[in-house]
Amino acid sequence: MTGKPAVLITGASTGIGAVYAGRFARRGHDLVLVARDFLRMNQIADRLRREACVAVDVVQIDLTDGQDLERVEKRLREDEHIGVLVNNAGSIAHGDFLDQSDSGITGLIALNVTALTRLAHAIAPRLAMAGTGAIINLGSIVGLAPEFGLTLYGATKVFVLFLTQGLSIELGPKGVCVQAVVPTATRTEFWERSGRDVNSFPASMESAELVDAALIGFDRRETVTIPSLPDADQWKVFEAARQAMLPNFMQFHPAERYRAAS
């Protein structure tokens, strides 16, 4: 066990989650890896124990299963060594919204929204009490661009962004860092499992580059990190425009343009 807080990473068996595991291990953090693929996680764990000399615990979990989810929540509430949660696990449905099944919709929301929220809720009180720690939530650029399609998936990622921004306002003053990482299309098995070809996209990023950029944002304590955005001022302008509207949202009467003509 190291002197640094342990990091619990969901979806840690491959892709972005596996890269996060390697990067935090090299920073000297013990790990708790959570995913369904026990074999892959064990392979990652064995390598990181050997290369980084950290403790790695492997927990085989399906976060869409209620009992499994409760096990992880319990761990986050009770294990005081865990000081960072990386909410990376997520899925995407096949086809367009009209093609998706009821069970597919339910499963997508259960993983991308419900599990992510409950895990953040499980660890947040303990971190706030300690006055330290971090929650990293993986969003998606799709949540900022309905024009990209992927309607349901994008909607879940809008939730992730809003939740993160709200938690940052609540928990930041208590010493807890809350970050939303907003990736572009990233070259992982995620897209293959959804039946989509990542090579068909205008551009895609390697997961290692994505995580390295995200960790720079994490070290800077950014609330929102968009690794693919070349001009940070564009996000600042976007946020400034939203802030400028805030006083106008709360009114006694409808805006003049919505009043019936006399």
C-alpha positions in Angstrom: 0.0 0.0 0.0 1.4 3.4 -1.0 0.9 6.7 0.9 -1.1 8.1 -2.0 -4.9 7.5 -2.2 -6.0 4.5 -4.1 -7.9 5.0 -7.4 -11.0 3.0 -8.3 -11.6 2.8 -12.0 -14.7 1.4 -13.7 -14.5 -0.1 -17.1 -10.9 -0.8 -16.4 -10.3 -3.9 -18.5 -9.6 -2.2 -21.8 -9.4 1.2 -23.6 -9.5 4.4 -21.7 -10.0 2.7 -18.3 -6.9 0.5 -18.8 -4.8 3.5 -19.8 -6.0 5.4 -16.7 -4.9 2.3 -14.6 -1.4 2.4 -16.0 -1.1 6.2 -15.7 -2.2 6.3 -12.1 -0.1 3.3 -11.2 3.0 5.1 -12.6 2.1 8.0 -10.4 2.3 5.7 -7.4 -1.4 5.0 -6.7 -2.8 1.7 -5.6 -5.7 0.6 -7.8 -9.1 -1.0 -7.6 -10.0 -2.2 -11.1 -13.7 -2.8 -11.8 -15.2 -4.4 -14.9 -16.8 -7.6 -16.2 -13.7 -9.0 -17.9 -11.9 -10.7 -15.1 -9.1 -12.2 -17.3 -8.1 -8.9 -18.9 -8.1 -7.1 -15.6 -5.9 -9.7 -14.0 -3.5 -9.4 -16.9 -3.4 -5.6 -16.4 -3.1 -6.0 -12.6 -0.2 -8.5 -12.9 1.7 -6.2 -15.2 1.2 -3.0 -13.1 2.1 -4.8 -9.8 5.4 -5.8 -11.5 6.2 -2.6 -13.3 4.9 0.1 -10.9 5.2 -1.8 -7.6 1.6 -0.9 -6.5 -1.2 -2.9 -5.0 -3.9 -3.7 -7.5 -7.3 -5.2 -6.5 -9.5 -6.8 -9.2 -13.2 -6.8 -8.8 -15.4 -8.5 -11.4 -18.6 -6.6 -11.6 -21.5 -5.9 -13.9 -22.6 -2.4 -13.0 -26.0 -2.9 -14.5 -26.7 -5.6 -11.9 -28.2 -4.2 -8.8 -26.4 -6.4 -6.3 -23.0 -5.9 -8.1 -23.5 -2.2 -8.0 -24.2 -2.2 -4.3 -21.0 -4.1 -3.7 -19.0 -1.3 -5.4 -21.0 1.4 -3.5 -20.2 -0.3 -0.2 -16.5 -0.4 -1.1 -16.5 3.3 -1.9 -18.3 4.2 1.3 -16.1 2.1 3.6 -12.6 1.9 2.1 -10.9 5.0 3.3 -7.8 4.3 1.2 -9.8 5.0 -2.0 -9.6 8.7 -2.7 -10.2 8.9 -6.4 -13.1 7.5 -8.5 -12.8 7.3 -12.2 -16.3 6.8 -13.6 -15.2 5.4 -17.0 -17.6 2.5 -17.7 -20.1 3.2 -20.4 -21.9 1.7 -23.4 -23.6 2.7 -26.6 -26.7 1.3 -28.2 -26.8 -0.2 -31.7 -28.7 1.8 -34.3 -30.6 5.0 -34.2 -33.2 5.9 -31.5 -36.1 4.4 -33.5 -34.2 1.1 -33.9 -33.3 0.7 -30.2 -35.1 -1.8 -28.0 -36.6 -1.1 -24.6 -34.1 -3.4 -22.9 -31.2 -1.7 -24.8 -32.4 1.8 -23.7 -32.8 0.6 -20.1 -29.3 -1.0 -20.0 -27.6 2.1 -21.6 -29.2 4.5 -19.0 -28.4 2.0 -16.2 -24.7 2.1 -17.0 -24.1 5.6 -18.3 -26.3 7.4 -15.9 -27.5 5.4 -12.9 -24.3 3.5 -12.0 -22.1 6.6 -12.6 -24.4 8.7 -10.3 -24.7 6.1 -7.6 -20.9 5.5 -7.4 -20.3 9.3 -7.2 -22.9 9.5 -4.5 -21.3 6.7 -2.6 -17.9 8.3 -2.4 -18.7 12.0 -2.3 -19.7 12.3 1.4 -16.5 10.6 2.6 -14.4 12.8 0.3 -16.2 15.9 1.4 -15.7 15.0 5.1 -12.0 14.4 4.5 -11.7 17.7 2.5 -9.8 16.0 -0.3 -10.1 13.5 -3.2 -11.4 13.5 -6.7 -14.2 12.2 -9.0 -13.5 11.9 -12.7 -16.5 11.4 -14.9 -16.1 10.4 -18.6 -18.4 12.2 -20.9 -18.4 12.6 -24.6 -18.2 15.3 -27.2 -21.4 13.9 -28.6 -23.1 15.4 -25.5 -22.3 18.8 -26.9 -23.3 18.1 -30.5 -26.7 16.5 -31.3 -25.7 17.0 -34.9 -23.3 14.1 -34.5 -26.3 11.7 -34.0 -26.2 9.0 -31.3 -29.2 10.7 -29.7 -29.6 8.5 -26.6 -25.9 8.1 -25.9 -25.4 11.8 -26.3 -28.3 12.5 -23.9 -26.6 10.4 -21.2 -23.4 12.3 -21.7 -25.2 15.7 -21.3 -26.3 14.3 -17.9 -22.7 13.4 -17.0 -21.5 16.9 -17.9 -24.3 18.7 -15.9 -23.8 16.4 -13.0 -20.1 17.1 -12.9 -20.5 20.8 -13.1 -23.1 20.8 -10.4 -20.9 18.5 -8.2 -18.0 20.8 -8.7 -20.0 23.8 -7.4 -21.1 21.7 -4.4 -17.9 19.8 -3.6 -15.2 22.1 -4.9 -15.4 24.4 -1.8 -15.0 21.3 0.4 -11.7 20.4 -1.3 -13.0 17.7 -3.7 -11.9 18.0 -7.3 -14.7 17.0 -9.8 -13.7 16.7 -13.5 -15.7 15.9 -16.6 -13.5 14.5 -19.4 -15.1 15.1 -22.8 -13.4 12.9 -25.4 -13.8 13.0 -29.1 -14.2 9.6 -30.8 -11.4 7.5 -29.3 -9.9 4.3 -30.8 -11.1 1.6 -28.4 -13.2 -1.6 -28.7 -16.1 0.5 -27.5 -17.1 1.4 -31.1 -16.6 -2.2 -32.4 -19.0 -3.5 -29.8 -21.6 -0.9 -31.0 -21.3 -2.1 -34.6 -19.7 1.1 -35.7 -16.4 1.6 -37.5 -14.2 4.2 -35.9 -12.3 4.5 -39.1 -15.4 6.0 -40.7 -15.3 9.1 -38.5 -13.6 12.3 -39.7 -11.0 11.9 -36.9 -10.3 9.8 -33.9 -7.9 9.9 -31.0 -5.7 7.2 -29.5 -6.7 6.4 -25.9 -3.3 7.0 -24.5 -3.2 10.6 -25.9 -6.7 11.2 -24.6 -5.9 10.1 -21.1 -2.6 12.0 -21.0 -4.4 15.2 -22.0 -7.1 14.5 -19.5 -4.6 14.1 -16.7 -3.1 17.5 -17.5 -6.5 18.9 -17.1 -6.9 17.0 -13.9 -3.7 18.4 -12.5 -4.9 21.9 -13.4 -8.1 21.1 -11.5 -10.3 21.8 -14.6 -13.9 21.1 -14.2 -14.4 20.4 -17.9 -11.5 19.0 -20.0 -12.0 18.7 -23.8 -8.8 17.3 -25.1 -9.6 17.7 -28.8 -10.6 21.4 -28.6 -7.6 23.5 -30.0 -8.8 26.9 -28.7 -9.7 26.9 -25.0 -11.1 30.4 -25.5 -14.0 28.9 -27.4 -15.2 27.0 -24.4 -14.7 30.1 -22.3 -16.9 32.1 -24.7 -19.5 29.3 -24.6 -19.6 29.4 -20.8 -19.6 33.2 -20.7 -22.7 33.3 -23.0 -24.4 30.8 -20.7 -23.5 32.8 -17.7 -24.8 36.0 -19.3 -28.2 34.4 -19.8 -28.6 33.3 -16.1 -30.2 36.5 -14.8 -32.8 36.3 -17.6 -33.9 32.8 -16.9 -35.8 33.8 -13.8 -38.7 36.2 -14.7 -42.2 36.9 -13.4 -43.7 37.0 -16.9 -43.0 35.4 -20.3 -40.6 37.3 -22.6 -42.3 39.9 -24.8 -41.8 37.8 -27.9 -44.1 35.1 -26.4 -46.9 37.4 -25.4 -50.1 37.3 -27.4 -50.4 40.2 -29.9 -52.9 42.8 -28.7 
